[in-house]
Amino acid sequence: MARSLRARRRRGRLRTVALIGIDGSGKTTQAHRLADALTAAGRRATYHRNAGGRRWLGRIAQRFGRPDAQRLVGRNGLLAVESVLRWLAIALALVSCLVTGRTAVMDRYAVCQYASIRAHGGHRWERLARATYRVFPQPQVTFLLSVDPAEAYRRIERRGTDHETMGWLTAADTAYRTLPEYPTFVVVDAGRPADEVSRQIRHHLADWFPQAASAPEDPEPEDPEPEEPEPRRDVAAQARP
């Protein structure tokens, strides 16, 4: 995987990066941070939220006295709406970045729809979804933000804007890990503080950042010159870690 990633880096500019993972993994936060960091480093980038509309449908469902979107439109209806809305969002994002020449930082991508289908138990729809989404190019890098479903659940409850069950989060986590694309993902430990997660992501993209931007933020100060240097002695060379 590392060799393949290096080969993709040598092909030229960074066109598309995708951040995927279960709800509560921090995709939106990290996608915004990455777009800002790339732009600050001189590589213009744009954040794109490629949501499937589950949260929006969930709010509508509650207005009609239903607990969630699936109870409103049914499993097949939900998967159909998700697939269409996400397809349109990705298409618009790619066209926009093609026209402007900016890097597209994708908050969710096509594989998120495949994982959603699997988590809902609608496996027979996956083949149709893959045929429909096949028109989209694969991102040069796809980051899977990996977090324990229990921690994701706590984060969702803290933000208080929506709700997910532990059963759904666990099923979604399993779905991502069983996708045939999983070996191509760069798995990032998203259970760490947000700043550490950002550093992990930037480390993997270091070849696309200018050298100055990818250098350590707080370099160690140089040792001061001694007033009376001691005689030098030959010592065995050691490799730096």
ABEGO torsion letter per residue (X at the ends): XAAAAAAAAAAEBBABBBBBEBBGAGAAAAAAAAAAAAAAAGBBBBBBBBBAGAAAAAAAAAAAGBABAAAAAEAAAAAAAAAAAAAAAAAAAAAAAAAAGBBBBBBEBAAAAAAAAAAAGAAAAAAAAAAAAAABBBBABBBBBBBBAAAAAAAAAAAGABBBBAAAAAAAAAAAAABAAAAABBBBBAABBAAAAAAAAAAAAAAABBAAAABBABBBBBBBBBABBBBBBBBBBBBBX
